[in-house]
Amino acid sequence: MIVDLNLQGKKVVVIGGGNESLKRITPLLKQNCEILVISGNISSQINRLAKSKKIKLINQNIQDISFISKYKPSLIITTTNDKKLNQRIIRGAKKRRIIAYSSDNPEESDFSNPAIIDFENTIQIAIFTGGKSPAMSKRLKEEAEKIFKKIITKKDISQIKLQKIAREKAKKKIPTQIERKEYIRRIMADKEIDQLIKDGQMKKAEKRADTILGDWK
């Protein structure tokens, strides 16, 4: 089962400072979460992320799992070359009911990482082999991305962004979820909004959505 974790405002601890760590940090940067990296060896790319204050960095080697109690993260990702240490971290996290992932132990990890096709951080499509073949996931992602780039348009992405704004406003006026869904359907079907989005006039499209909401009864 593929799920999307809501990490907004939560703390994520990443153990390790190499290429594997960077690979796991990169998608986290879009999640509006607090990222804490702990490692004695830090790559130049991770150092740059720390200097730009996108992540927090503790430059020290992890010898035990006491950091779990100290930092109390919602998610732990371990990417060290020490398989025994990674296993201790995974098991220690599970005892404390913390979601954990180890790059060298997908069997004991709480989740796997699919290959993600991302469109402006608005639409994500996952290619997932259940951890059986990450290499094939990557290969299929590259092939699928060529196809989806032809299917998903700028207009689709703009419509999604408009609906996000409209849905938040609708929650304040329209009392039931069924009615809010109907409101969103009207926005999707509205020819004026469709044309405004095609013309790149998002502010006017938003005003048109506001007018539909204002007339809602």
N, C-alpha and C positions, 0 to 999 in steps of 0.2 A: 504494500500500500504506500503510495507516494503522498506525503503530506508536506505542508509548508509551515515551518515553525515560526511562531510570532515571537521575535526576539527584541522587539522595540523596547528600549529602556532597560534591558536586562544585561547582566554581566556575563561575558564569555571569556574563559581562560584558555589560551592556546599555549601548549608546552612545546618548545622547539622553535628555532629561528632560521631554518633553512628553506630550501625551495618547496618542500612539502608543506611546511607551515604557511608560506606565502600563498600557496595554492588554496589553502583552507581559509585564510584571512580575506582574500580578495572578494568572495561573495558576501562575506559578513559586513564589509564596508557599506553595503547598500541597505543594511537592516536596522540602522539607527540604534545599534546596541553599543555597549561599552566593551571594547576589546582589550584584554590584558595579555601580553605576550611575555612568557618567562623562559629565558634560555641564556646559557653562558656564551653561546656562539650565535651572533646575529648577522644576517646577510645585509648587504648595503641597501637592498630594496626595503626591507623591514625597518632599517634605521631611518630611511627617508620618511616612511609612514609615521614613525614616532616623532620625528622632528617637525612634521607638518601637523602634529597633534591629532591624527586620525586614529591612532592607537596609543595605548600606554605600554611601557616597556620596563621590565625588570631584568637586568643583566646579571643573572646568576644561574648556576647549574642546579637542577632539581635532584635531590638525593632521596627524598621520601615524599609522602603524600600529605604532609601537614599543611601544605598550601590550600588544600580543599577547605579545611575548617577555617583557615585564616581569611580567605577571600569570598567564600560562600557563593560561587558562581551558579548560574542557571544551566550552563552548558560548559563542558570541558572537551577540548580536542587535544590529543597528544600525538606528536609526530616525531618523537625521538628515535634514535637508532637502538635504544636499549629496550628490547622486547619485553624483558621481565618487568622493567619499570612501567612501561606502557600498560601491561596487564594489571599491575598493582593499582595504577591510577584508575583504570576502568572499573575494577572491582570496588575500590574505595568510593568512587562516585556513585556506583549503584547502591551501596549500603546507605548512602545519604540521600538516595532518590534524586540524584542529579543526572541529567542526560549526558552521555559520554560517547566519544568516538575516538578510535585509534586507527591510524592510517595503515598499520600492519596487522590489525586484528578485526576485520569486518564481522567475523562470526560472533564476537562478544560485544561489539559495539551496538548502541541503541538505534542507530540509523546508518544508512549508506548515502553516498553522495552521487546523485545522477549527473550526467552531462547536461548542462543547461544552455538552451538557446534563449538569448535575452534580447528583447526589443524595447529599448529606451526605459528599462527598469519598470515596464508597464505590463508586458506580456512575457511570460516565461513558459517555455516548452521543455519538458524533461525527457531525456532518453536514458532508460534505465534497464540494466540487465540483472538486477538483484545482486550485484557484487560478483557475478560469475565472470564477467569480462569487461573491466573498465576500458581496456583498449578498444573493444568493439563499440562501447558506448560513445567514445570520443570519435571514432570513425563514422558511425551512423549520424552523430550530431552534425558533423561537417557536411555530410551529404544532405541531411534533412534541412539544414539551414539554408541551402541554396533554393530549395523548393518553397519554404515558408516565406522567404524574402519576396517571392513573387505573389504570395497569397495575402499576406498581412500588409496593409497599406498604412500610410501616414494618417489617412482619414479614420481608420479603425482605432489607431492609438489615440488620436484626438477625441474620438467619441468616448473612449474609456475614461480619459481624463475629465471630460465634461460630466460624465455620469457620476464620477466620484464626488465632484463639487455639488452636483444637483442632489445626490442622495443625502449628503450631510445637511443640506438646507431642508430637504423634504422631511427629515426626522423631526424638525421643529414644528412643522405644520400638519403633516399627514399622520394620523394616529396609528394606522394599522400597516403591517408589512405587506398585506395583499394590495392595499391601495397604493403604497409606495412603488411596488413592482409595476402596477398599471401606469403610474406617472413616468417611470423610466421607459416603459414600452412606448409611451406617447412621444417622448423625446427622441427615441430611436426612429420612430416612424414619421417624425415631423420633417416635411420637405424643406421648409425654410432653414431649419437647423442643419440639415444635411448639406444644403448649398453653402451656407456660411462656413461650415467646416471645410468644405472643398476649396473655398476661397481663402482659407487661412484666417478667417475673422472669428477667432475664438471668443473674444470679449462679447461680440454681438450675439454669438451662439449662446453664450451664458445668459445674456439678458433675455433672449427669447425663451430659454428654459425657465428663467425667473418669472416671465409673464405667464407661462403655462401653469406654474406653481401658484402664482397669485390668483389665477382664475379657478383654482381647484376648489371643488365643493364636495 
